[in-house]
Amino acid sequence: MVRAHVDEELIIPGTHYVDPLKWDPLIMKFCEFFGGGQNVHPSRLAEGWEMPHQLQRAAG
């Protein structure tokens, strides 16, 4: 990686460090989008997989 952009609101004032309490990245795990430890958006990529968490969510 050569360069990255970080929104100024995520920087700890007076430093060049990202505040981990303010940063909530969107990540993909098990073919679904997560943020803040929760599934935040359905994924078309996950439709073909029969993952156990999908079955539990559908039942619950």
PDB file of N, H, CA, C and O in Angstrom:
ATOM      1  N   MET A   1       0.852  -1.157   0.000  1.00  0.00           N
ATOM      2  CA  MET A   1       0.000   0.000   0.000  1.00  0.00           C
ATOM      3  C   MET A   1       0.903   1.227   0.000  1.00  0.00           C
ATOM      4  O   MET A   1       1.883   1.312   0.740  1.00  0.00           O
ATOM      5  N   VAL A   2       0.543   2.152  -0.840  1.00  0.00           N
ATOM      6  H   VAL A   2      -0.253   2.083  -1.442  1.00  0.00           H
ATOM      7  CA  VAL A   2       1.309   3.389  -0.948  1.00  0.00           C
ATOM      8  C   VAL A   2       0.620   4.522  -0.206  1.00  0.00           C
ATOM      9  O   VAL A   2       1.277   5.358   0.415  1.00  0.00           O
ATOM     10  N   ARG A   3      -0.722   4.547  -0.275  1.00  0.00           N
ATOM     11  H   ARG A   3      -1.255   3.868  -0.779  1.00  0.00           H
ATOM     12  CA  ARG A   3      -1.450   5.672   0.293  1.00  0.00           C
ATOM     13  C   ARG A   3      -2.844   5.222   0.717  1.00  0.00           C
ATOM     14  O   ARG A   3      -3.414   4.296   0.139  1.00  0.00           O
ATOM     15  N   ALA A   4      -3.376   5.879   1.721  1.00  0.00           N
ATOM     16  H   ALA A   4      -2.913   6.631   2.191  1.00  0.00           H
ATOM     17  CA  ALA A   4      -4.751   5.631   2.160  1.00  0.00           C
ATOM     18  C   ALA A   4      -5.385   6.954   2.555  1.00  0.00           C
ATOM     19  O   ALA A   4      -4.701   7.869   3.012  1.00  0.00           O
ATOM     20  N   HIS A   5      -6.701   7.050   2.376  1.00  0.00           N
ATOM     21  H   HIS A   5      -7.257   6.306   2.004  1.00  0.00           H
ATOM     22  CA  HIS A   5      -7.422   8.247   2.785  1.00  0.00           C
ATOM     23  C   HIS A   5      -8.274   7.898   4.005  1.00  0.00           C
ATOM     24  O   HIS A   5      -8.941   6.864   4.030  1.00  0.00           O
ATOM     25  N   VAL A   6      -8.246   8.751   4.994  1.00  0.00           N
ATOM     26  H   VAL A   6      -7.704   9.591   4.974  1.00  0.00           H
ATOM     27  CA  VAL A   6      -9.054   8.571   6.197  1.00  0.00           C
ATOM     28  C   VAL A   6      -9.805   9.868   6.438  1.00  0.00           C
ATOM     29  O   VAL A   6      -9.206  10.944   6.434  1.00  0.00           O
ATOM     30  N   ASP A   7     -11.111   9.775   6.649  1.00  0.00           N
ATOM     31  H   ASP A   7     -11.598   8.901   6.653  1.00  0.00           H
ATOM     32  CA  ASP A   7     -11.916  10.953   6.941  1.00  0.00           C
ATOM     33  C   ASP A   7     -11.386  11.627   8.198  1.00  0.00           C
ATOM     34  O   ASP A   7     -11.082  10.959   9.186  1.00  0.00           O
ATOM     35  N   GLU A   8     -11.276  12.943   8.158  1.00  0.00           N
ATOM     36  H   GLU A   8     -11.523  13.485   7.355  1.00  0.00           H
ATOM     37  CA  GLU A   8     -10.734  13.704   9.297  1.00  0.00           C
ATOM     38  C   GLU A   8     -11.493  13.433  10.602  1.00  0.00           C
ATOM     39  O   GLU A   8     -10.913  13.521  11.685  1.00  0.00           O
ATOM     40  N   GLU A   9     -12.771  13.107  10.503  1.00  0.00           N
ATOM     41  H   GLU A   9     -13.242  13.035   9.624  1.00  0.00           H
ATOM     42  CA  GLU A   9     -13.562  12.828  11.713  1.00  0.00           C
ATOM     43  C   GLU A   9     -13.081  11.586  12.449  1.00  0.00           C
ATOM     44  O   GLU A   9     -13.398  11.410  13.625  1.00  0.00           O
ATOM     45  N   LEU A  10     -12.325  10.726  11.786  1.00  0.00           N
ATOM     46  H   LEU A  10     -12.067  10.869  10.830  1.00  0.00           H
ATOM     47  CA  LEU A  10     -11.840   9.490  12.404  1.00  0.00           C
ATOM     48  C   LEU A  10     -10.465   9.629  13.038  1.00  0.00           C
ATOM     49  O   LEU A  10      -9.986   8.706  13.697  1.00  0.00           O
ATOM     50  N   ILE A  11      -9.827  10.780  12.843  1.00  0.00           N
ATOM     51  H   ILE A  11     -10.215  11.530  12.308  1.00  0.00           H
ATOM     52  CA  ILE A  11      -8.477  11.001  13.377  1.00  0.00           C
ATOM     53  C   ILE A  11      -8.555  11.520  14.812  1.00  0.00           C
ATOM     54  O   ILE A  11      -9.377  12.380  15.127  1.00  0.00           O
ATOM     55  N   ILE A  12      -7.695  10.990  15.672  1.00  0.00           N
ATOM     56  H   ILE A  12      -7.028  10.291  15.417  1.00  0.00           H
ATOM     57  CA  ILE A  12      -7.598  11.494  17.045  1.00  0.00           C
ATOM     58  C   ILE A  12      -6.975  12.888  16.963  1.00  0.00           C
ATOM     59  O   ILE A  12      -5.880  13.039  16.422  1.00  0.00           O
ATOM     60  N   PRO A  13      -7.661  13.913  17.496  1.00  0.00           N
ATOM     61  CA  PRO A  13      -7.148  15.284  17.392  1.00  0.00           C
ATOM     62  C   PRO A  13      -5.701  15.415  17.864  1.00  0.00           C
ATOM     63  O   PRO A  13      -5.315  14.881  18.904  1.00  0.00           O
ATOM     64  N   GLY A  14      -4.915  16.139  17.070  1.00  0.00           N
ATOM     65  H   GLY A  14      -5.229  16.573  16.225  1.00  0.00           H
ATOM     66  CA  GLY A  14      -3.519  16.369  17.415  1.00  0.00           C
ATOM     67  C   GLY A  14      -2.586  15.225  17.045  1.00  0.00           C
ATOM     68  O   GLY A  14      -1.395  15.280  17.349  1.00  0.00           O
ATOM     69  N   THR A  15      -3.111  14.182  16.389  1.00  0.00           N
ATOM     70  H   THR A  15      -4.079  14.138  16.142  1.00  0.00           H
ATOM     71  CA  THR A  15      -2.280  13.035  16.006  1.00  0.00           C
ATOM     72  C   THR A  15      -2.544  12.667  14.539  1.00  0.00           C
ATOM     73  O   THR A  15      -3.323  13.324  13.848  1.00  0.00           O
ATOM     74  N   HIS A  16      -1.893  11.626  14.097  1.00  0.00           N
ATOM     75  H   HIS A  16      -1.260  11.092  14.658  1.00  0.00           H
ATOM     76  CA  HIS A  16      -2.142  11.037  12.788  1.00  0.00           C
ATOM     77  C   HIS A  16      -2.745   9.637  12.957  1.00  0.00           C
ATOM     78  O   HIS A  16      -2.691   8.820  12.038  1.00  0.00           O
ATOM     79  N   TYR A  17      -3.312   9.371  14.119  1.00  0.00           N
ATOM     80  H   TYR A  17      -3.356  10.035  14.865  1.00  0.00           H
ATOM     81  CA  TYR A  17      -3.836   8.046  14.425  1.00  0.00           C
ATOM     82  C   TYR A  17      -5.348   7.973  14.238  1.00  0.00           C
ATOM     83  O   TYR A  17      -6.071   8.924  14.533  1.00  0.00           O
ATOM     84  N   VAL A  18      -5.809   6.832  13.744  1.00  0.00           N
ATOM     85  H   VAL A  18      -5.222   6.060  13.503  1.00  0.00           H
ATOM     86  CA  VAL A  18      -7.242   6.585  13.603  1.00  0.00           C
ATOM     87  C   VAL A  18      -7.800   6.209  14.966  1.00  0.00           C
ATOM     88  O   VAL A  18      -7.235   5.372  15.670  1.00  0.00           O
ATOM     89  N   ASP A  19      -8.908   6.830  15.329  1.00  0.00           N
ATOM     90  H   ASP A  19      -9.368   7.509  14.757  1.00  0.00           H
ATOM     91  CA  ASP A  19      -9.588   6.522  16.590  1.00  0.00           C
ATOM     92  C   ASP A  19     -10.356   5.212  16.416  1.00  0.00           C
ATOM     93  O   ASP A  19     -11.338   5.177  15.674  1.00  0.00           O
ATOM     94  N   PRO A  20      -9.933   4.135  17.084  1.00  0.00           N
ATOM     95  CA  PRO A  20     -10.592   2.844  16.898  1.00  0.00           C
ATOM     96  C   PRO A  20     -12.045   2.810  17.385  1.00  0.00           C
ATOM     97  O   PRO A  20     -12.814   1.941  16.975  1.00  0.00           O
ATOM     98  N   LEU A  21     -12.423   3.749  18.255  1.00  0.00           N
ATOM     99  H   LEU A  21     -11.799   4.456  18.588  1.00  0.00           H
ATOM    100  CA  LEU A  21     -13.807   3.789  18.728  1.00  0.00           C
ATOM    101  C   LEU A  21     -14.740   4.422  17.705  1.00  0.00           C
ATOM    102  O   LEU A  21     -15.945   4.168  17.722  1.00  0.00           O
ATOM    103  N   LYS A  22     -14.191   5.244  16.815  1.00  0.00           N
ATOM    104  H   LYS A  22     -13.213   5.450  16.802  1.00  0.00           H
ATOM    105  CA  LYS A  22     -15.005   5.891  15.787  1.00  0.00           C
ATOM    106  C   LYS A  22     -15.003   5.124  14.468  1.00  0.00           C
ATOM    107  O   LYS A  22     -15.915   5.285  13.657  1.00  0.00           O
ATOM    108  N   TRP A  23     -13.993   4.299  14.250  1.00  0.00           N
ATOM    109  H   TRP A  23     -13.252   4.169  14.909  1.00  0.00           H
ATOM    110  CA  TRP A  23     -13.837   3.597  12.982  1.00  0.00           C
ATOM    111  C   TRP A  23     -14.663   2.319  12.985  1.00  0.00           C
ATOM    112  O   TRP A  23     -14.463   1.447  13.830  1.00  0.00           O
ATOM    113  N   ASP A  24     -15.582   2.211  12.050  1.00  0.00           N
ATOM    114  H   ASP A  24     -15.745   2.920  11.363  1.00  0.00           H
ATOM    115  CA  ASP A  24     -16.428   1.022  11.936  1.00  0.00           C
ATOM    116  C   ASP A  24     -16.424   0.596  10.472  1.00  0.00           C
ATOM    117  O   ASP A  24     -17.331   0.946   9.716  1.00  0.00           O
ATOM    118  N   PRO A  25     -15.400  -0.162  10.076  1.00  0.00           N
ATOM    119  CA  PRO A  25     -15.295  -0.525   8.664  1.00  0.00           C
ATOM    120  C   PRO A  25     -16.371  -1.517   8.242  1.00  0.00           C
ATOM    121  O   PRO A  25     -16.847  -2.325   9.039  1.00  0.00           O
ATOM    122  N   LEU A  26     -16.737  -1.435   6.979  1.00  0.00           N
ATOM    123  H   LEU A  26     -16.350  -0.779   6.331  1.00  0.00           H
ATOM    124  CA  LEU A  26     -17.617  -2.422   6.375  1.00  0.00           C
ATOM    125  C   LEU A  26     -16.714  -3.532   5.856  1.00  0.00           C
ATOM    126  O   LEU A  26     -15.827  -3.282   5.040  1.00  0.00           O
ATOM    127  N   ILE A  27     -16.936  -4.752   6.325  1.00  0.00           N
ATOM    128  H   ILE A  27     -17.656  -4.955   6.988  1.00  0.00           H
ATOM    129  CA  ILE A  27     -16.113  -5.875   5.882  1.00  0.00           C
ATOM    130  C   ILE A  27     -17.006  -6.975   5.339  1.00  0.00           C
ATOM    131  O   ILE A  27     -18.200  -7.031   5.634  1.00  0.00           O
ATOM    132  N   MET A  28     -16.413  -7.842   4.546  1.00  0.00           N
ATOM    133  H   MET A  28     -15.443  -7.797   4.306  1.00  0.00           H
ATOM    134  CA  MET A  28     -17.154  -8.995   4.054  1.00  0.00           C
ATOM    135  C   MET A  28     -16.574 -10.221   4.739  1.00  0.00           C
ATOM    136  O   MET A  28     -15.369 -10.467   4.683  1.00  0.00           O
ATOM    137  N   LYS A  29     -17.442 -10.986   5.384  1.00  0.00           N
ATOM    138  H   LYS A  29     -18.420 -10.787   5.430  1.00  0.00           H
ATOM    139  CA  LYS A  29     -17.021 -12.262   5.952  1.00  0.00           C
ATOM    140  C   LYS A  29     -18.117 -13.279   5.670  1.00  0.00           C
ATOM    141  O   LYS A  29     -19.306 -12.974   5.765  1.00  0.00           O
ATOM    142  N   PHE A  30     -17.710 -14.459   5.332  1.00  0.00           N
ATOM    143  H   PHE A  30     -16.744 -14.706   5.255  1.00  0.00           H
ATOM    144  CA  PHE A  30     -18.636 -15.524   4.952  1.00  0.00           C
ATOM    145  C   PHE A  30     -19.625 -15.045   3.896  1.00  0.00           C
ATOM    146  O   PHE A  30     -20.815 -15.355   3.951  1.00  0.00           O
ATOM    147  N   CYS A  31     -19.116 -14.290   2.943  1.00  0.00           N
ATOM    148  H   CYS A  31     -18.149 -14.038   2.898  1.00  0.00           H
ATOM    149  CA  CYS A  31     -19.885 -13.802   1.779  1.00  0.00           C
ATOM    150  C   CYS A  31     -20.972 -12.801   2.137  1.00  0.00           C
ATOM    151  O   CYS A  31     -21.856 -12.564   1.314  1.00  0.00           O
ATOM    152  N   GLU A  32     -20.952 -12.209   3.312  1.00  0.00           N
ATOM    153  H   GLU A  32     -20.234 -12.401   3.981  1.00  0.00           H
ATOM    154  CA  GLU A  32     -21.946 -11.214   3.688  1.00  0.00           C
ATOM    155  C   GLU A  32     -21.259  -9.986   4.277  1.00  0.00           C
ATOM    156  O   GLU A  32     -20.138 -10.074   4.777  1.00  0.00           O
ATOM    157  N   PHE A  33     -21.939  -8.838   4.214  1.00  0.00           N
ATOM    158  H   PHE A  33     -22.849  -8.767   3.807  1.00  0.00           H
ATOM    159  CA  PHE A  33     -21.372  -7.571   4.686  1.00  0.00           C
ATOM    160  C   PHE A  33     -21.668  -7.357   6.165  1.00  0.00           C
ATOM    161  O   PHE A  33     -22.809  -7.489   6.608  1.00  0.00           O
ATOM    162  N   PHE A  34     -20.632  -7.028   6.918  1.00  0.00           N
ATOM    163  H   PHE A  34     -19.705  -6.921   6.559  1.00  0.00           H
ATOM    164  CA  PHE A  34     -20.755  -6.795   8.351  1.00  0.00           C
ATOM    165  C   PHE A  34     -20.147  -5.459   8.726  1.00  0.00           C
ATOM    166  O   PHE A  34     -19.179  -5.010   8.112  1.00  0.00           O
ATOM    167  N   GLY A  35     -20.717  -4.834   9.728  1.00  0.00           N
ATOM    168  H   GLY A  35     -21.503  -5.199  10.226  1.00  0.00           H
ATOM    169  CA  GLY A  35     -20.201  -3.612  10.317  1.00  0.00           C
ATOM    170  C   GLY A  35     -20.665  -3.571  11.753  1.00  0.00           C
ATOM    171  O   GLY A  35     -21.829  -3.848  12.042  1.00  0.00           O
ATOM    172  N   GLY A  36     -19.778  -3.234  12.643  1.00  0.00           N
ATOM    173  H   GLY A  36     -18.832  -3.009  12.409  1.00  0.00           H
ATOM    174  CA  GLY A  36     -20.153  -3.199  14.059  1.00  0.00           C
ATOM    175  C   GLY A  36     -20.544  -4.560  14.608  1.00  0.00           C
ATOM    176  O   GLY A  36     -21.299  -4.649  15.577  1.00  0.00           O
ATOM    177  N   GLY A  37     -20.035  -5.619  13.994  1.00  0.00           N
ATOM    178  H   GLY A  37     -19.423  -5.547  13.207  1.00  0.00           H
ATOM    179  CA  GLY A  37     -20.323  -6.966  14.474  1.00  0.00           C
ATOM    180  C   GLY A  37     -21.680  -7.502  14.050  1.00  0.00           C
ATOM    181  O   GLY A  37     -22.084  -8.575  14.499  1.00  0.00           O
ATOM    182  N   GLN A  38     -22.394  -6.772  13.189  1.00  0.00           N
ATOM    183  H   GLN A  38     -22.066  -5.901  12.825  1.00  0.00           H
ATOM    184  CA  GLN A  38     -23.720  -7.212  12.757  1.00  0.00           C
ATOM    185  C   GLN A  38     -23.793  -7.246  11.247  1.00  0.00           C
ATOM    186  O   GLN A  38     -23.103  -6.490  10.563  1.00  0.00           O
ATOM    187  N   ASN A  39     -24.628  -8.124  10.732  1.00  0.00           N
ATOM    188  H   ASN A  39     -25.189  -8.738  11.288  1.00  0.00           H
ATOM    189  CA  ASN A  39     -24.869  -8.172   9.297  1.00  0.00           C
ATOM    190  C   ASN A  39     -25.618  -6.906   8.929  1.00  0.00           C
ATOM    191  O   ASN A  39     -26.708  -6.658   9.443  1.00  0.00           O
ATOM    192  N   VAL A  40     -25.042  -6.100   8.040  1.00  0.00           N
ATOM    193  H   VAL A  40     -24.156  -6.302   7.623  1.00  0.00           H
ATOM    194  CA  VAL A  40     -25.637  -4.801   7.729  1.00  0.00           C
ATOM    195  C   VAL A  40     -26.252  -4.709   6.349  1.00  0.00           C
ATOM    196  O   VAL A  40     -26.988  -3.766   6.057  1.00  0.00           O
ATOM    197  N   HIS A  41     -25.952  -5.701   5.477  1.00  0.00           N
ATOM    198  H   HIS A  41     -25.354  -6.466   5.714  1.00  0.00           H
ATOM    199  CA  HIS A  41     -26.496  -5.624   4.124  1.00  0.00           C
ATOM    200  C   HIS A  41     -26.459  -7.011   3.500  1.00  0.00           C
ATOM    201  O   HIS A  41     -25.441  -7.698   3.588  1.00  0.00           O
ATOM    202  N   PRO A  42     -27.542  -7.430   2.876  1.00  0.00           N
ATOM    203  CA  PRO A  42     -27.520  -8.736   2.218  1.00  0.00           C
ATOM    204  C   PRO A  42     -26.553  -8.734   1.033  1.00  0.00           C
ATOM    205  O   PRO A  42     -26.305  -7.692   0.426  1.00  0.00           O
ATOM    206  N   SER A  43     -26.020  -9.890   0.715  1.00  0.00           N
ATOM    207  H   SER A  43     -26.222 -10.736   1.208  1.00  0.00           H
ATOM    208  CA  SER A  43     -25.068 -10.014  -0.376  1.00  0.00           C
ATOM    209  C   SER A  43     -25.576 -11.006  -1.405  1.00  0.00           C
ATOM    210  O   SER A  43     -25.984 -12.115  -1.058  1.00  0.00           O
ATOM    211  N   ARG A  44     -25.552 -10.608  -2.674  1.00  0.00           N
ATOM    212  H   ARG A  44     -25.221  -9.708  -2.956  1.00  0.00           H
ATOM    213  CA  ARG A  44     -25.933 -11.532  -3.742  1.00  0.00           C
ATOM    214  C   ARG A  44     -24.934 -12.667  -3.843  1.00  0.00           C
ATOM    215  O   ARG A  44     -25.286 -13.763  -4.279  1.00  0.00           O
ATOM    216  N   LEU A  45     -23.689 -12.423  -3.447  1.00  0.00           N
ATOM    217  H   LEU A  45     -23.403 -11.532  -3.092  1.00  0.00           H
ATOM    218  CA  LEU A  45     -22.662 -13.452  -3.468  1.00  0.00           C
ATOM    219  C   LEU A  45     -23.031 -14.600  -2.524  1.00  0.00           C
ATOM    220  O   LEU A  45     -22.717 -15.758  -2.803  1.00  0.00           O
ATOM    221  N   ALA A  46     -23.693 -14.283  -1.414  1.00  0.00           N
ATOM    222  H   ALA A  46     -23.948 -13.343  -1.187  1.00  0.00           H
ATOM    223  CA  ALA A  46     -24.033 -15.288  -0.409  1.00  0.00           C
ATOM    224  C   ALA A  46     -25.248 -16.127  -0.780  1.00  0.00           C
ATOM    225  O   ALA A  46     -25.493 -17.160  -0.157  1.00  0.00           O
ATOM    226  N   GLU A  47     -26.012 -15.706  -1.780  1.00  0.00           N
ATOM    227  H   GLU A  47     -25.814 -14.867  -2.286  1.00  0.00           H
ATOM    228  CA  GLU A  47     -27.247 -16.411  -2.118  1.00  0.00           C
ATOM    229  C   GLU A  47     -27.021 -17.877  -2.476  1.00  0.00           C
ATOM    230  O   GLU A  47     -27.874 -18.716  -2.184  1.00  0.00           O
ATOM    231  N   GLY A  48     -25.895 -18.201  -3.099  1.00  0.00           N
ATOM    232  H   GLY A  48     -25.202 -17.520  -3.336  1.00  0.00           H
ATOM    233  CA  GLY A  48     -25.627 -19.571  -3.519  1.00  0.00           C
ATOM    234  C   GLY A  48     -25.102 -20.472  -2.423  1.00  0.00           C
ATOM    235  O   GLY A  48     -24.988 -21.682  -2.620  1.00  0.00           O
ATOM    236  N   TRP A  49     -24.784 -19.911  -1.285  1.00  0.00           N
ATOM    237  H   TRP A  49     -24.877 -18.929  -1.125  1.00  0.00           H
ATOM    238  CA  TRP A  49     -24.225 -20.689  -0.174  1.00  0.00           C
ATOM    239  C   TRP A  49     -25.307 -20.950   0.859  1.00  0.00           C
ATOM    240  O   TRP A  49     -26.127 -20.074   1.136  1.00  0.00           O
ATOM    241  N   GLU A  50     -25.316 -22.118   1.418  1.00  0.00           N
ATOM    242  H   GLU A  50     -24.650 -22.829   1.194  1.00  0.00           H
ATOM    243  CA  GLU A  50     -26.258 -22.431   2.506  1.00  0.00           C
ATOM    244  C   GLU A  50     -25.475 -22.451   3.809  1.00  0.00           C
ATOM    245  O   GLU A  50     -25.181 -23.510   4.363  1.00  0.00           O
ATOM    246  N   MET A  51     -25.146 -21.265   4.279  1.00  0.00           N
ATOM    247  H   MET A  51     -25.385 -20.405   3.828  1.00  0.00           H
ATOM    248  CA  MET A  51     -24.368 -21.127   5.500  1.00  0.00           C
ATOM    249  C   MET A  51     -25.283 -21.317   6.715  1.00  0.00           C
ATOM    250  O   MET A  51     -26.432 -20.873   6.690  1.00  0.00           O
ATOM    251  N   PRO A  52     -24.799 -21.961   7.769  1.00  0.00           N
ATOM    252  CA  PRO A  52     -25.637 -22.192   8.958  1.00  0.00           C
ATOM    253  C   PRO A  52     -26.233 -20.926   9.539  1.00  0.00           C
ATOM    254  O   PRO A  52     -27.381 -20.949   9.983  1.00  0.00           O
ATOM    255  N   HIS A  53     -25.486 -19.803   9.556  1.00  0.00           N
ATOM    256  H   HIS A  53     -24.553 -19.785   9.196  1.00  0.00           H
ATOM    257  CA  HIS A  53     -26.023 -18.572  10.147  1.00  0.00           C
ATOM    258  C   HIS A  53     -27.202 -18.054   9.329  1.00  0.00           C
ATOM    259  O   HIS A  53     -28.091 -17.409   9.886  1.00  0.00           O
ATOM    260  N   GLN A  54     -27.232 -18.318   8.023  1.00  0.00           N
ATOM    261  H   GLN A  54     -26.510 -18.842   7.571  1.00  0.00           H
ATOM    262  CA  GLN A  54     -28.373 -17.900   7.204  1.00  0.00           C
ATOM    263  C   GLN A  54     -29.611 -18.702   7.601  1.00  0.00           C
ATOM    264  O   GLN A  54     -30.710 -18.153   7.686  1.00  0.00           O
ATOM    265  N   LEU A  55     -29.433 -19.980   7.839  1.00  0.00           N
ATOM    266  H   LEU A  55     -28.541 -20.426   7.770  1.00  0.00           H
ATOM    267  CA  LEU A  55     -30.552 -20.830   8.219  1.00  0.00           C
ATOM    268  C   LEU A  55     -31.104 -20.428   9.581  1.00  0.00           C
ATOM    269  O   LEU A  55     -32.321 -20.402   9.767  1.00  0.00           O
ATOM    270  N   GLN A  56     -30.229 -20.113  10.538  1.00  0.00           N
ATOM    271  H   GLN A  56     -29.240 -20.134  10.387  1.00  0.00           H
ATOM    272  CA  GLN A  56     -30.668 -19.703  11.869  1.00  0.00           C
ATOM    273  C   GLN A  56     -31.412 -18.367  11.803  1.00  0.00           C
ATOM    274  O   GLN A  56     -32.433 -18.182  12.464  1.00  0.00           O
ATOM    275  N   ARG A  57     -30.889 -17.445  11.003  1.00  0.00           N
ATOM    276  H   ARG A  57     -30.059 -17.596  10.466  1.00  0.00           H
ATOM    277  CA  ARG A  57     -31.524 -16.130  10.886  1.00  0.00           C
ATOM    278  C   ARG A  57     -32.918 -16.259  10.283  1.00  0.00           C
ATOM    279  O   ARG A  57     -33.855 -15.605  10.739  1.00  0.00           O
ATOM    280  N   ALA A  58     -33.058 -17.097   9.265  1.00  0.00           N
ATOM    281  H   ALA A  58     -32.296 -17.629   8.895  1.00  0.00           H
ATOM    282  CA  ALA A  58     -34.342 -17.279   8.622  1.00  0.00           C
ATOM    283  C   ALA A  58     -35.369 -17.892   9.576  1.00  0.00           C
ATOM    284  O   ALA A  58     -36.555 -17.569   9.507  1.00  0.00           O
ATOM    285  N   ALA A  59     -34.913 -18.774  10.462  1.00  0.00           N
ATOM    286  H   ALA A  59     -33.950 -19.037  10.518  1.00  0.00           H
ATOM    287  CA  ALA A  59     -35.807 -19.438  11.409  1.00  0.00           C
ATOM    288  C   ALA A  59     -36.152 -18.517  12.579  1.00  0.00           C
ATOM    289  O   ALA A  59     -37.221 -18.647  13.175  1.00  0.00           O
ATOM    290  N   GLY A  60     -35.228 -17.564  12.917  1.00  0.00           N
ATOM    291  H   GLY A  60     -34.360 -17.459  12.433  1.00  0.00           H
ATOM    292  CA  GLY A  60     -35.397 -16.748  14.114  1.00  0.00           C
ATOM    293  C   GLY A  60     -36.063 -15.494  13.898  1.00  0.00           C
ATOM    294  O   GLY A  60     -36.257 -14.727  14.841  1.00  0.00           O
TER     295      GLY A  60
END
